[in-house]
Amino acid sequence: MNSPILQARPGSGSGFPTLLGKELLRFWKVSFQTIAAPVITALLYLVIFAQVLQDHVQVYGSVPYTAFLIPGLMMMSMLQNAFANPSSSLIQSRVTGNLVFMLLPPMTHREIFSAYVLAAIVRGIAVGCCVWLVSLYFVALPVKEPLWAITFAVLSCGIMAIMGLIAGLTSEKFDQLAAFQNFLIMPATFLSGVFYSVHTLPPFWQHVTHWNPIFYTIDGFRYGFFGVADVSPWHSMAVVAGVFAALSLFALRLLASGYKLRT
């Protein structure tokens, strides 16, 4: 039976800095795999799609397709890597049998949540910034609304970090985690307007896309670069913030109950 995790006693030292440092160091020590590889993948998408569609797709009036594509690739890379950080960490700890050791330091469930989510946000944004810097070789892409771009980047990476945390807690084998990635994360990401404007879709698929919360992360992030988007940035912000809050409450509830942490 699941039981609540240990709570930090007043005046006791917290294990939060150690767990956060561990999760940051974990991806940084293999940065060629966790940062350089996603950047190379995004670069390949950029080269292929920009070469094929540059003269055939018109978006936002005067915005070149290559410029339109870059924020979508940045966000896609950030989302996928923010999800991967906590999910892979937790499933590896479960498989090796040391997940229970996370309960030994004096940490509350909120501190465990914060450590995993913050580390994932750092990894996601690091990947996004690298993709942006590399893309400057192809097209100059200034950020017209930096506050919007930063806000959407942080909240969007936070959403996927929490989803990765939930997936890592609920998955008992790598196969289950892979199913979560292949049948939920990847389809939602690729069908969210990374490579196209939603207005180019038939009405039915436009309606379907508007039910995909990942669409709002990408569309709002694009607004930060161009000052225009498919939907109002305030609408996108409301959806993204609402999803972030709902997932946070759910993940905190799982952690507070000790769900699958002691098994």
MODELLER restraints for C-alpha pairs under 7 A, 6 or more apart:
rsr = mdl.restraints
at = mdl.atoms
rsr.add(forms.Gaussian(group=physical.xy_distance, feature=features.Distance(at['CA:2:A'], at['CA:257:A']), mean=6.45, stdev=0.5))
rsr.add(forms.Gaussian(group=physical.xy_distance, feature=features.Distance(at['CA:2:A'], at['CA:258:A']), mean=5.75, stdev=0.5))
rsr.add(forms.Gaussian(group=physical.xy_distance, feature=features.Distance(at['CA:2:A'], at['CA:259:A']), mean=5.55, stdev=0.5))
rsr.add(forms.Gaussian(group=physical.xy_distance, feature=features.Distance(at['CA:2:A'], at['CA:260:A']), mean=6.67, stdev=0.5))
rsr.add(forms.Gaussian(group=physical.xy_distance, feature=features.Distance(at['CA:3:A'], at['CA:257:A']), mean=5.57, stdev=0.5))
rsr.add(forms.Gaussian(group=physical.xy_distance, feature=features.Distance(at['CA:3:A'], at['CA:258:A']), mean=5.34, stdev=0.5))
rsr.add(forms.Gaussian(group=physical.xy_distance, feature=features.Distance(at['CA:4:A'], at['CA:256:A']), mean=5.49, stdev=0.5))
rsr.add(forms.Gaussian(group=physical.xy_distance, feature=features.Distance(at['CA:4:A'], at['CA:257:A']), mean=4.25, stdev=0.5))
rsr.add(forms.Gaussian(group=physical.xy_distance, feature=features.Distance(at['CA:4:A'], at['CA:258:A']), mean=4.76, stdev=0.5))
rsr.add(forms.Gaussian(group=physical.xy_distance, feature=features.Distance(at['CA:5:A'], at['CA:103:A']), mean=6.56, stdev=0.5))
rsr.add(forms.Gaussian(group=physical.xy_distance, feature=features.Distance(at['CA:5:A'], at['CA:256:A']), mean=6.02, stdev=0.5))
rsr.add(forms.Gaussian(group=physical.xy_distance, feature=features.Distance(at['CA:5:A'], at['CA:257:A']), mean=6.49, stdev=0.5))
rsr.add(forms.Gaussian(group=physical.xy_distance, feature=features.Distance(at['CA:5:A'], at['CA:258:A']), mean=5.01, stdev=0.5))
rsr.add(forms.Gaussian(group=physical.xy_distance, feature=features.Distance(at['CA:6:A'], at['CA:103:A']), mean=6.40, stdev=0.5))
rsr.add(forms.Gaussian(group=physical.xy_distance, feature=features.Distance(at['CA:6:A'], at['CA:108:A']), mean=6.85, stdev=0.5))
rsr.add(forms.Gaussian(group=physical.xy_distance, feature=features.Distance(at['CA:7:A'], at['CA:106:A']), mean=6.49, stdev=0.5))
rsr.add(forms.Gaussian(group=physical.xy_distance, feature=features.Distance(at['CA:7:A'], at['CA:107:A']), mean=6.03, stdev=0.5))
rsr.add(forms.Gaussian(group=physical.xy_distance, feature=features.Distance(at['CA:7:A'], at['CA:108:A']), mean=4.85, stdev=0.5))
rsr.add(forms.Gaussian(group=physical.xy_distance, feature=features.Distance(at['CA:8:A'], at['CA:106:A']), mean=4.42, stdev=0.5))
rsr.add(forms.Gaussian(group=physical.xy_distance, feature=features.Distance(at['CA:8:A'], at['CA:107:A']), mean=5.04, stdev=0.5))
rsr.add(forms.Gaussian(group=physical.xy_distance, feature=features.Distance(at['CA:8:A'], at['CA:108:A']), mean=5.54, stdev=0.5))
rsr.add(forms.Gaussian(group=physical.xy_distance, feature=features.Distance(at['CA:12:A'], at['CA:106:A']), mean=6.93, stdev=0.5))
rsr.add(forms.Gaussian(group=physical.xy_distance, feature=features.Distance(at['CA:13:A'], at['CA:106:A']), mean=6.67, stdev=0.5))
rsr.add(forms.Gaussian(group=physical.xy_distance, feature=features.Distance(at['CA:14:A'], at['CA:106:A']), mean=5.31, stdev=0.5))
rsr.add(forms.Gaussian(group=physical.xy_distance, feature=features.Distance(at['CA:14:A'], at['CA:107:A']), mean=5.61, stdev=0.5))
rsr.add(forms.Gaussian(group=physical.xy_distance, feature=features.Distance(at['CA:15:A'], at['CA:105:A']), mean=5.36, stdev=0.5))
rsr.add(forms.Gaussian(group=physical.xy_distance, feature=features.Distance(at['CA:15:A'], at['CA:106:A']), mean=5.80, stdev=0.5))
rsr.add(forms.Gaussian(group=physical.xy_distance, feature=features.Distance(at['CA:15:A'], at['CA:107:A']), mean=5.56, stdev=0.5))
rsr.add(forms.Gaussian(group=physical.xy_distance, feature=features.Distance(at['CA:16:A'], at['CA:107:A']), mean=6.38, stdev=0.5))
rsr.add(forms.Gaussian(group=physical.xy_distance, feature=features.Distance(at['CA:16:A'], at['CA:111:A']), mean=5.65, stdev=0.5))
rsr.add(forms.Gaussian(group=physical.xy_distance, feature=features.Distance(at['CA:16:A'], at['CA:112:A']), mean=6.68, stdev=0.5))
rsr.add(forms.Gaussian(group=physical.xy_distance, feature=features.Distance(at['CA:16:A'], at['CA:115:A']), mean=6.30, stdev=0.5))
rsr.add(forms.Gaussian(group=physical.xy_distance, feature=features.Distance(at['CA:19:A'], at['CA:115:A']), mean=6.15, stdev=0.5))
rsr.add(forms.Gaussian(group=physical.xy_distance, feature=features.Distance(at['CA:20:A'], at['CA:115:A']), mean=4.53, stdev=0.5))
rsr.add(forms.Gaussian(group=physical.xy_distance, feature=features.Distance(at['CA:20:A'], at['CA:116:A']), mean=6.66, stdev=0.5))
rsr.add(forms.Gaussian(group=physical.xy_distance, feature=features.Distance(at['CA:20:A'], at['CA:119:A']), mean=6.28, stdev=0.5))
rsr.add(forms.Gaussian(group=physical.xy_distance, feature=features.Distance(at['CA:23:A'], at['CA:116:A']), mean=6.83, stdev=0.5))
rsr.add(forms.Gaussian(group=physical.xy_distance, feature=features.Distance(at['CA:23:A'], at['CA:119:A']), mean=5.87, stdev=0.5))
rsr.add(forms.Gaussian(group=physical.xy_distance, feature=features.Distance(at['CA:24:A'], at['CA:119:A']), mean=5.41, stdev=0.5))
rsr.add(forms.Gaussian(group=physical.xy_distance, feature=features.Distance(at['CA:27:A'], at['CA:34:A']), mean=6.07, stdev=0.5))
rsr.add(forms.Gaussian(group=physical.xy_distance, feature=features.Distance(at['CA:35:A'], at['CA:127:A']), mean=5.40, stdev=0.5))
rsr.add(forms.Gaussian(group=physical.xy_distance, feature=features.Distance(at['CA:38:A'], at['CA:77:A']), mean=6.42, stdev=0.5))
rsr.add(forms.Gaussian(group=physical.xy_distance, feature=features.Distance(at['CA:39:A'], at['CA:127:A']), mean=6.64, stdev=0.5))
rsr.add(forms.Gaussian(group=physical.xy_distance, feature=features.Distance(at['CA:39:A'], at['CA:130:A']), mean=6.62, stdev=0.5))
rsr.add(forms.Gaussian(group=physical.xy_distance, feature=features.Distance(at['CA:39:A'], at['CA:131:A']), mean=5.32, stdev=0.5))
rsr.add(forms.Gaussian(group=physical.xy_distance, feature=features.Distance(at['CA:42:A'], at['CA:73:A']), mean=6.02, stdev=0.5))
rsr.add(forms.Gaussian(group=physical.xy_distance, feature=features.Distance(at['CA:42:A'], at['CA:131:A']), mean=6.95, stdev=0.5))
rsr.add(forms.Gaussian(group=physical.xy_distance, feature=features.Distance(at['CA:50:A'], at['CA:65:A']), mean=6.82, stdev=0.5))
rsr.add(forms.Gaussian(group=physical.xy_distance, feature=features.Distance(at['CA:50:A'], at['CA:66:A']), mean=5.29, stdev=0.5))
rsr.add(forms.Gaussian(group=physical.xy_distance, feature=features.Distance(at['CA:54:A'], at['CA:65:A']), mean=5.32, stdev=0.5))
rsr.add(forms.Gaussian(group=physical.xy_distance, feature=features.Distance(at['CA:54:A'], at['CA:66:A']), mean=6.36, stdev=0.5))
rsr.add(forms.Gaussian(group=physical.xy_distance, feature=features.Distance(at['CA:57:A'], at['CA:65:A']), mean=6.40, stdev=0.5))
rsr.add(forms.Gaussian(group=physical.xy_distance, feature=features.Distance(at['CA:58:A'], at['CA:65:A']), mean=6.61, stdev=0.5))
rsr.add(forms.Gaussian(group=physical.xy_distance, feature=features.Distance(at['CA:59:A'], at['CA:65:A']), mean=6.62, stdev=0.5))
rsr.add(forms.Gaussian(group=physical.xy_distance, feature=features.Distance(at['CA:59:A'], at['CA:197:A']), mean=6.68, stdev=0.5))
rsr.add(forms.Gaussian(group=physical.xy_distance, feature=features.Distance(at['CA:67:A'], at['CA:139:A']), mean=6.56, stdev=0.5))
rsr.add(forms.Gaussian(group=physical.xy_distance, feature=features.Distance(at['CA:67:A'], at['CA:141:A']), mean=6.64, stdev=0.5))
rsr.add(forms.Gaussian(group=physical.xy_distance, feature=features.Distance(at['CA:69:A'], at['CA:194:A']), mean=6.79, stdev=0.5))
rsr.add(forms.Gaussian(group=physical.xy_distance, feature=features.Distance(at['CA:69:A'], at['CA:195:A']), mean=6.00, stdev=0.5))
rsr.add(forms.Gaussian(group=physical.xy_distance, feature=features.Distance(at['CA:71:A'], at['CA:221:A']), mean=6.90, stdev=0.5))
rsr.add(forms.Gaussian(group=physical.xy_distance, feature=features.Distance(at['CA:71:A'], at['CA:222:A']), mean=5.72, stdev=0.5))
rsr.add(forms.Gaussian(group=physical.xy_distance, feature=features.Distance(at['CA:72:A'], at['CA:194:A']), mean=4.39, stdev=0.5))
rsr.add(forms.Gaussian(group=physical.xy_distance, feature=features.Distance(at['CA:72:A'], at['CA:195:A']), mean=6.86, stdev=0.5))
rsr.add(forms.Gaussian(group=physical.xy_distance, feature=features.Distance(at['CA:72:A'], at['CA:218:A']), mean=5.92, stdev=0.5))
rsr.add(forms.Gaussian(group=physical.xy_distance, feature=features.Distance(at['CA:73:A'], at['CA:194:A']), mean=6.37, stdev=0.5))
rsr.add(forms.Gaussian(group=physical.xy_distance, feature=features.Distance(at['CA:74:A'], at['CA:128:A']), mean=4.84, stdev=0.5))
rsr.add(forms.Gaussian(group=physical.xy_distance, feature=features.Distance(at['CA:74:A'], at['CA:131:A']), mean=5.96, stdev=0.5))
rsr.add(forms.Gaussian(group=physical.xy_distance, feature=features.Distance(at['CA:74:A'], at['CA:132:A']), mean=6.72, stdev=0.5))
rsr.add(forms.Gaussian(group=physical.xy_distance, feature=features.Distance(at['CA:75:A'], at['CA:128:A']), mean=6.67, stdev=0.5))
rsr.add(forms.Gaussian(group=physical.xy_distance, feature=features.Distance(at['CA:75:A'], at['CA:218:A']), mean=6.12, stdev=0.5))
rsr.add(forms.Gaussian(group=physical.xy_distance, feature=features.Distance(at['CA:76:A'], at['CA:189:A']), mean=6.51, stdev=0.5))
rsr.add(forms.Gaussian(group=physical.xy_distance, feature=features.Distance(at['CA:77:A'], at['CA:127:A']), mean=6.74, stdev=0.5))
rsr.add(forms.Gaussian(group=physical.xy_distance, feature=features.Distance(at['CA:77:A'], at['CA:128:A']), mean=6.41, stdev=0.5))
rsr.add(forms.Gaussian(group=physical.xy_distance, feature=features.Distance(at['CA:78:A'], at['CA:124:A']), mean=4.13, stdev=0.5))
rsr.add(forms.Gaussian(group=physical.xy_distance, feature=features.Distance(at['CA:78:A'], at['CA:125:A']), mean=6.04, stdev=0.5))
rsr.add(forms.Gaussian(group=physical.xy_distance, feature=features.Distance(at['CA:78:A'], at['CA:127:A']), mean=6.05, stdev=0.5))
rsr.add(forms.Gaussian(group=physical.xy_distance, feature=features.Distance(at['CA:78:A'], at['CA:128:A']), mean=5.42, stdev=0.5))
rsr.add(forms.Gaussian(group=physical.xy_distance, feature=features.Distance(at['CA:78:A'], at['CA:157:A']), mean=6.37, stdev=0.5))
rsr.add(forms.Gaussian(group=physical.xy_distance, feature=features.Distance(at['CA:79:A'], at['CA:124:A']), mean=6.51, stdev=0.5))
rsr.add(forms.Gaussian(group=physical.xy_distance, feature=features.Distance(at['CA:79:A'], at['CA:156:A']), mean=6.86, stdev=0.5))
rsr.add(forms.Gaussian(group=physical.xy_distance, feature=features.Distance(at['CA:79:A'], at['CA:157:A']), mean=5.50, stdev=0.5))
rsr.add(forms.Gaussian(group=physical.xy_distance, feature=features.Distance(at['CA:79:A'], at['CA:160:A']), mean=5.76, stdev=0.5))
rsr.add(forms.Gaussian(group=physical.xy_distance, feature=features.Distance(at['CA:81:A'], at['CA:123:A']), mean=6.75, stdev=0.5))
rsr.add(forms.Gaussian(group=physical.xy_distance, feature=features.Distance(at['CA:81:A'], at['CA:124:A']), mean=5.37, stdev=0.5))
rsr.add(forms.Gaussian(group=physical.xy_distance, feature=features.Distance(at['CA:82:A'], at['CA:120:A']), mean=4.61, stdev=0.5))
rsr.add(forms.Gaussian(group=physical.xy_distance, feature=features.Distance(at['CA:82:A'], at['CA:121:A']), mean=5.86, stdev=0.5))
rsr.add(forms.Gaussian(group=physical.xy_distance, feature=features.Distance(at['CA:82:A'], at['CA:123:A']), mean=6.30, stdev=0.5))
rsr.add(forms.Gaussian(group=physical.xy_distance, feature=features.Distance(at['CA:82:A'], at['CA:124:A']), mean=4.78, stdev=0.5))
rsr.add(forms.Gaussian(group=physical.xy_distance, feature=features.Distance(at['CA:82:A'], at['CA:157:A']), mean=5.50, stdev=0.5))
rsr.add(forms.Gaussian(group=physical.xy_distance, feature=features.Distance(at['CA:82:A'], at['CA:160:A']), mean=5.67, stdev=0.5))
rsr.add(forms.Gaussian(group=physical.xy_distance, feature=features.Distance(at['CA:82:A'], at['CA:161:A']), mean=4.96, stdev=0.5))
rsr.add(forms.Gaussian(group=physical.xy_distance, feature=features.Distance(at['CA:83:A'], at['CA:160:A']), mean=4.73, stdev=0.5))
rsr.add(forms.Gaussian(group=physical.xy_distance, feature=features.Distance(at['CA:83:A'], at['CA:161:A']), mean=4.75, stdev=0.5))
rsr.add(forms.Gaussian(group=physical.xy_distance, feature=features.Distance(at['CA:83:A'], at['CA:163:A']), mean=6.43, stdev=0.5))
rsr.add(forms.Gaussian(group=physical.xy_distance, feature=features.Distance(at['CA:83:A'], at['CA:164:A']), mean=4.39, stdev=0.5))
rsr.add(forms.Gaussian(group=physical.xy_distance, feature=features.Distance(at['CA:84:A'], at['CA:164:A']), mean=6.27, stdev=0.5))
rsr.add(forms.Gaussian(group=physical.xy_distance, feature=features.Distance(at['CA:85:A'], at['CA:120:A']), mean=5.41, stdev=0.5))
rsr.add(forms.Gaussian(group=physical.xy_distance, feature=features.Distance(at['CA:86:A'], at['CA:116:A']), mean=5.83, stdev=0.5))
rsr.add(forms.Gaussian(group=physical.xy_distance, feature=features.Distance(at['CA:86:A'], at['CA:120:A']), mean=6.55, stdev=0.5))
rsr.add(forms.Gaussian(group=physical.xy_distance, feature=features.Distance(at['CA:86:A'], at['CA:161:A']), mean=6.55, stdev=0.5))
rsr.add(forms.Gaussian(group=physical.xy_distance, feature=features.Distance(at['CA:86:A'], at['CA:164:A']), mean=5.44, stdev=0.5))
rsr.add(forms.Gaussian(group=physical.xy_distance, feature=features.Distance(at['CA:86:A'], at['CA:165:A']), mean=5.25, stdev=0.5))
rsr.add(forms.Gaussian(group=physical.xy_distance, feature=features.Distance(at['CA:86:A'], at['CA:168:A']), mean=6.78, stdev=0.5))
rsr.add(forms.Gaussian(group=physical.xy_distance, feature=features.Distance(at['CA:87:A'], at['CA:164:A']), mean=4.45, stdev=0.5))
rsr.add(forms.Gaussian(group=physical.xy_distance, feature=features.Distance(at['CA:87:A'], at['CA:165:A']), mean=5.43, stdev=0.5))
rsr.add(forms.Gaussian(group=physical.xy_distance, feature=features.Distance(at['CA:87:A'], at['CA:167:A']), mean=5.95, stdev=0.5))
rsr.add(forms.Gaussian(group=physical.xy_distance, feature=features.Distance(at['CA:87:A'], at['CA:168:A']), mean=4.22, stdev=0.5))
rsr.add(forms.Gaussian(group=physical.xy_distance, feature=features.Distance(at['CA:88:A'], at['CA:168:A']), mean=6.86, stdev=0.5))
rsr.add(forms.Gaussian(group=physical.xy_distance, feature=features.Distance(at['CA:90:A'], at['CA:168:A']), mean=5.07, stdev=0.5))
rsr.add(forms.Gaussian(group=physical.xy_distance, feature=features.Distance(at['CA:90:A'], at['CA:169:A']), mean=6.76, stdev=0.5))
rsr.add(forms.Gaussian(group=physical.xy_distance, feature=features.Distance(at['CA:91:A'], at['CA:168:A']), mean=5.40, stdev=0.5))
rsr.add(forms.Gaussian(group=physical.xy_distance, feature=features.Distance(at['CA:91:A'], at['CA:171:A']), mean=6.97, stdev=0.5))
rsr.add(forms.Gaussian(group=physical.xy_distance, feature=features.Distance(at['CA:91:A'], at['CA:172:A']), mean=6.95, stdev=0.5))
rsr.add(forms.Gaussian(group=physical.xy_distance, feature=features.Distance(at['CA:91:A'], at['CA:173:A']), mean=6.99, stdev=0.5))
rsr.add(forms.Gaussian(group=physical.xy_distance, feature=features.Distance(at['CA:91:A'], at['CA:174:A']), mean=6.90, stdev=0.5))
rsr.add(forms.Gaussian(group=physical.xy_distance, feature=features.Distance(at['CA:93:A'], at['CA:99:A']), mean=4.77, stdev=0.5))
rsr.add(forms.Gaussian(group=physical.xy_distance, feature=features.Distance(at['CA:99:A'], at['CA:261:A']), mean=6.69, stdev=0.5))
rsr.add(forms.Gaussian(group=physical.xy_distance, feature=features.Distance(at['CA:100:A'], at['CA:261:A']), mean=6.09, stdev=0.5))
rsr.add(forms.Gaussian(group=physical.xy_distance, feature=features.Distance(at['CA:100:A'], at['CA:262:A']), mean=5.77, stdev=0.5))
rsr.add(forms.Gaussian(group=physical.xy_distance, feature=features.Distance(at['CA:109:A'], at['CA:252:A']), mean=6.60, stdev=0.5))
rsr.add(forms.Gaussian(group=physical.xy_distance, feature=features.Distance(at['CA:109:A'], at['CA:255:A']), mean=5.48, stdev=0.5))
rsr.add(forms.Gaussian(group=physical.xy_distance, feature=features.Distance(at['CA:109:A'], at['CA:256:A']), mean=5.44, stdev=0.5))
rsr.add(forms.Gaussian(group=physical.xy_distance, feature=features.Distance(at['CA:110:A'], at['CA:252:A']), mean=6.66, stdev=0.5))
rsr.add(forms.Gaussian(group=physical.xy_distance, feature=features.Distance(at['CA:113:A'], at['CA:252:A']), mean=6.81, stdev=0.5))
rsr.add(forms.Gaussian(group=physical.xy_distance, feature=features.Distance(at['CA:117:A'], at['CA:158:A']), mean=6.23, stdev=0.5))
rsr.add(forms.Gaussian(group=physical.xy_distance, feature=features.Distance(at['CA:117:A'], at['CA:161:A']), mean=5.29, stdev=0.5))
rsr.add(forms.Gaussian(group=physical.xy_distance, feature=features.Distance(at['CA:117:A'], at['CA:162:A']), mean=6.30, stdev=0.5))
rsr.add(forms.Gaussian(group=physical.xy_distance, feature=features.Distance(at['CA:120:A'], at['CA:161:A']), mean=5.57, stdev=0.5))
rsr.add(forms.Gaussian(group=physical.xy_distance, feature=features.Distance(at['CA:121:A'], at['CA:154:A']), mean=6.50, stdev=0.5))
rsr.add(forms.Gaussian(group=physical.xy_distance, feature=features.Distance(at['CA:121:A'], at['CA:157:A']), mean=5.20, stdev=0.5))
rsr.add(forms.Gaussian(group=physical.xy_distance, feature=features.Distance(at['CA:121:A'], at['CA:158:A']), mean=5.92, stdev=0.5))
rsr.add(forms.Gaussian(group=physical.xy_distance, feature=features.Distance(at['CA:121:A'], at['CA:161:A']), mean=6.83, stdev=0.5))
rsr.add(forms.Gaussian(group=physical.xy_distance, feature=features.Distance(at['CA:124:A'], at['CA:157:A']), mean=6.12, stdev=0.5))
rsr.add(forms.Gaussian(group=physical.xy_distance, feature=features.Distance(at['CA:142:A'], at['CA:225:A']), mean=6.56, stdev=0.5))
rsr.add(forms.Gaussian(group=physical.xy_distance, feature=features.Distance(at['CA:143:A'], at['CA:224:A']), mean=6.19, stdev=0.5))
rsr.add(forms.Gaussian(group=physical.xy_distance, feature=features.Distance(at['CA:143:A'], at['CA:225:A']), mean=4.30, stdev=0.5))
rsr.add(forms.Gaussian(group=physical.xy_distance, feature=features.Distance(at['CA:144:A'], at['CA:224:A']), mean=5.98, stdev=0.5))
rsr.add(forms.Gaussian(group=physical.xy_distance, feature=features.Distance(at['CA:144:A'], at['CA:225:A']), mean=5.09, stdev=0.5))
rsr.add(forms.Gaussian(group=physical.xy_distance, feature=features.Distance(at['CA:144:A'], at['CA:226:A']), mean=5.96, stdev=0.5))
rsr.add(forms.Gaussian(group=physical.xy_distance, feature=features.Distance(at['CA:144:A'], at['CA:227:A']), mean=6.23, stdev=0.5))
rsr.add(forms.Gaussian(group=physical.xy_distance, feature=features.Distance(at['CA:145:A'], at['CA:224:A']), mean=4.35, stdev=0.5))
rsr.add(forms.Gaussian(group=physical.xy_distance, feature=features.Distance(at['CA:145:A'], at['CA:225:A']), mean=6.10, stdev=0.5))
rsr.add(forms.Gaussian(group=physical.xy_distance, feature=features.Distance(at['CA:145:A'], at['CA:227:A']), mean=6.53, stdev=0.5))
rsr.add(forms.Gaussian(group=physical.xy_distance, feature=features.Distance(at['CA:146:A'], at['CA:224:A']), mean=5.73, stdev=0.5))
rsr.add(forms.Gaussian(group=physical.xy_distance, feature=features.Distance(at['CA:148:A'], at['CA:221:A']), mean=6.90, stdev=0.5))
rsr.add(forms.Gaussian(group=physical.xy_distance, feature=features.Distance(at['CA:148:A'], at['CA:224:A']), mean=4.99, stdev=0.5))
rsr.add(forms.Gaussian(group=physical.xy_distance, feature=features.Distance(at['CA:149:A'], at['CA:221:A']), mean=4.99, stdev=0.5))
rsr.add(forms.Gaussian(group=physical.xy_distance, feature=features.Distance(at['CA:149:A'], at['CA:224:A']), mean=4.31, stdev=0.5))
rsr.add(forms.Gaussian(group=physical.xy_distance, feature=features.Distance(at['CA:149:A'], at['CA:225:A']), mean=6.94, stdev=0.5))
rsr.add(forms.Gaussian(group=physical.xy_distance, feature=features.Distance(at['CA:152:A'], at['CA:217:A']), mean=6.26, stdev=0.5))
rsr.add(forms.Gaussian(group=physical.xy_distance, feature=features.Distance(at['CA:152:A'], at['CA:220:A']), mean=6.43, stdev=0.5))
rsr.add(forms.Gaussian(group=physical.xy_distance, feature=features.Distance(at['CA:152:A'], at['CA:221:A']), mean=5.55, stdev=0.5))
rsr.add(forms.Gaussian(group=physical.xy_distance, feature=features.Distance(at['CA:153:A'], at['CA:221:A']), mean=6.78, stdev=0.5))
rsr.add(forms.Gaussian(group=physical.xy_distance, feature=features.Distance(at['CA:155:A'], at['CA:240:A']), mean=6.97, stdev=0.5))
rsr.add(forms.Gaussian(group=physical.xy_distance, feature=features.Distance(at['CA:155:A'], at['CA:241:A']), mean=6.97, stdev=0.5))
rsr.add(forms.Gaussian(group=physical.xy_distance, feature=features.Distance(at['CA:155:A'], at['CA:244:A']), mean=6.88, stdev=0.5))
rsr.add(forms.Gaussian(group=physical.xy_distance, feature=features.Distance(at['CA:156:A'], at['CA:217:A']), mean=5.81, stdev=0.5))
rsr.add(forms.Gaussian(group=physical.xy_distance, feature=features.Distance(at['CA:156:A'], at['CA:240:A']), mean=6.99, stdev=0.5))
rsr.add(forms.Gaussian(group=physical.xy_distance, feature=features.Distance(at['CA:158:A'], at['CA:244:A']), mean=6.94, stdev=0.5))
rsr.add(forms.Gaussian(group=physical.xy_distance, feature=features.Distance(at['CA:159:A'], at['CA:244:A']), mean=5.19, stdev=0.5))
rsr.add(forms.Gaussian(group=physical.xy_distance, feature=features.Distance(at['CA:162:A'], at['CA:247:A']), mean=6.57, stdev=0.5))
rsr.add(forms.Gaussian(group=physical.xy_distance, feature=features.Distance(at['CA:162:A'], at['CA:248:A']), mean=6.64, stdev=0.5))
rsr.add(forms.Gaussian(group=physical.xy_distance, feature=features.Distance(at['CA:162:A'], at['CA:251:A']), mean=6.83, stdev=0.5))
rsr.add(forms.Gaussian(group=physical.xy_distance, feature=features.Distance(at['CA:166:A'], at['CA:251:A']), mean=6.06, stdev=0.5))
rsr.add(forms.Gaussian(group=physical.xy_distance, feature=features.Distance(at['CA:167:A'], at['CA:177:A']), mean=6.42, stdev=0.5))
rsr.add(forms.Gaussian(group=physical.xy_distance, feature=features.Distance(at['CA:169:A'], at['CA:260:A']), mean=6.56, stdev=0.5))
rsr.add(forms.Gaussian(group=physical.xy_distance, feature=features.Distance(at['CA:171:A'], at['CA:177:A']), mean=5.67, stdev=0.5))
rsr.add(forms.Gaussian(group=physical.xy_distance, feature=features.Distance(at['CA:188:A'], at['CA:212:A']), mean=6.73, stdev=0.5))
rsr.add(forms.Gaussian(group=physical.xy_distance, feature=features.Distance(at['CA:188:A'], at['CA:214:A']), mean=6.47, stdev=0.5))
rsr.add(forms.Gaussian(group=physical.xy_distance, feature=features.Distance(at['CA:189:A'], at['CA:214:A']), mean=6.24, stdev=0.5))
rsr.add(forms.Gaussian(group=physical.xy_distance, feature=features.Distance(at['CA:192:A'], at['CA:209:A']), mean=6.41, stdev=0.5))
rsr.add(forms.Gaussian(group=physical.xy_distance, feature=features.Distance(at['CA:192:A'], at['CA:212:A']), mean=6.78, stdev=0.5))
rsr.add(forms.Gaussian(group=physical.xy_distance, feature=features.Distance(at['CA:192:A'], at['CA:214:A']), mean=5.85, stdev=0.5))
rsr.add(forms.Gaussian(group=physical.xy_distance, feature=features.Distance(at['CA:192:A'], at['CA:215:A']), mean=4.21, stdev=0.5))
rsr.add(forms.Gaussian(group=physical.xy_distance, feature=features.Distance(at['CA:193:A'], at['CA:215:A']), mean=6.16, stdev=0.5))
rsr.add(forms.Gaussian(group=physical.xy_distance, feature=features.Distance(at['CA:198:A'], at['CA:206:A']), mean=5.96, stdev=0.5))
rsr.add(forms.Gaussian(group=physical.xy_distance, feature=features.Distance(at['CA:198:A'], at['CA:230:A']), mean=6.82, stdev=0.5))
rsr.add(forms.Gaussian(group=physical.xy_distance, feature=features.Distance(at['CA:199:A'], at['CA:206:A']), mean=6.98, stdev=0.5))
rsr.add(forms.Gaussian(group=physical.xy_distance, feature=features.Distance(at['CA:209:A'], at['CA:215:A']), mean=6.75, stdev=0.5))
rsr.add(forms.Gaussian(group=physical.xy_distance, feature=features.Distance(at['CA:213:A'], at['CA:239:A']), mean=6.87, stdev=0.5))
rsr.add(forms.Gaussian(group=physical.xy_distance, feature=features.Distance(at['CA:213:A'], at['CA:240:A']), mean=6.84, stdev=0.5))
rsr.add(forms.Gaussian(group=physical.xy_distance, feature=features.Distance(at['CA:216:A'], at['CA:236:A']), mean=4.83, stdev=0.5))
rsr.add(forms.Gaussian(group=physical.xy_distance, feature=features.Distance(at['CA:216:A'], at['CA:240:A']), mean=6.67, stdev=0.5))
rsr.add(forms.Gaussian(group=physical.xy_distance, feature=features.Distance(at['CA:217:A'], at['CA:236:A']), mean=6.91, stdev=0.5))
rsr.add(forms.Gaussian(group=physical.xy_distance, feature=features.Distance(at['CA:217:A'], at['CA:240:A']), mean=6.45, stdev=0.5))
rsr.add(forms.Gaussian(group=physical.xy_distance, feature=features.Distance(at['CA:219:A'], at['CA:229:A']), mean=5.91, stdev=0.5))
rsr.add(forms.Gaussian(group=physical.xy_distance, feature=features.Distance(at['CA:219:A'], at['CA:230:A']), mean=6.56, stdev=0.5))
rsr.add(forms.Gaussian(group=physical.xy_distance, feature=features.Distance(at['CA:220:A'], at['CA:229:A']), mean=6.93, stdev=0.5))
rsr.add(forms.Gaussian(group=physical.xy_distance, feature=features.Distance(at['CA:220:A'], at['CA:233:A']), mean=5.27, stdev=0.5))
rsr.add(forms.Gaussian(group=physical.xy_distance, feature=features.Distance(at['CA:220:A'], at['CA:236:A']), mean=5.75, stdev=0.5))
rsr.add(forms.Gaussian(group=physical.xy_distance, feature=features.Distance(at['CA:222:A'], at['CA:229:A']), mean=6.52, stdev=0.5))
rsr.add(forms.Gaussian(group=physical.xy_distance, feature=features.Distance(at['CA:223:A'], at['CA:229:A']), mean=5.19, stdev=0.5))
rsr.add(forms.Gaussian(group=physical.xy_distance, feature=features.Distance(at['CA:223:A'], at['CA:233:A']), mean=6.82, stdev=0.5))
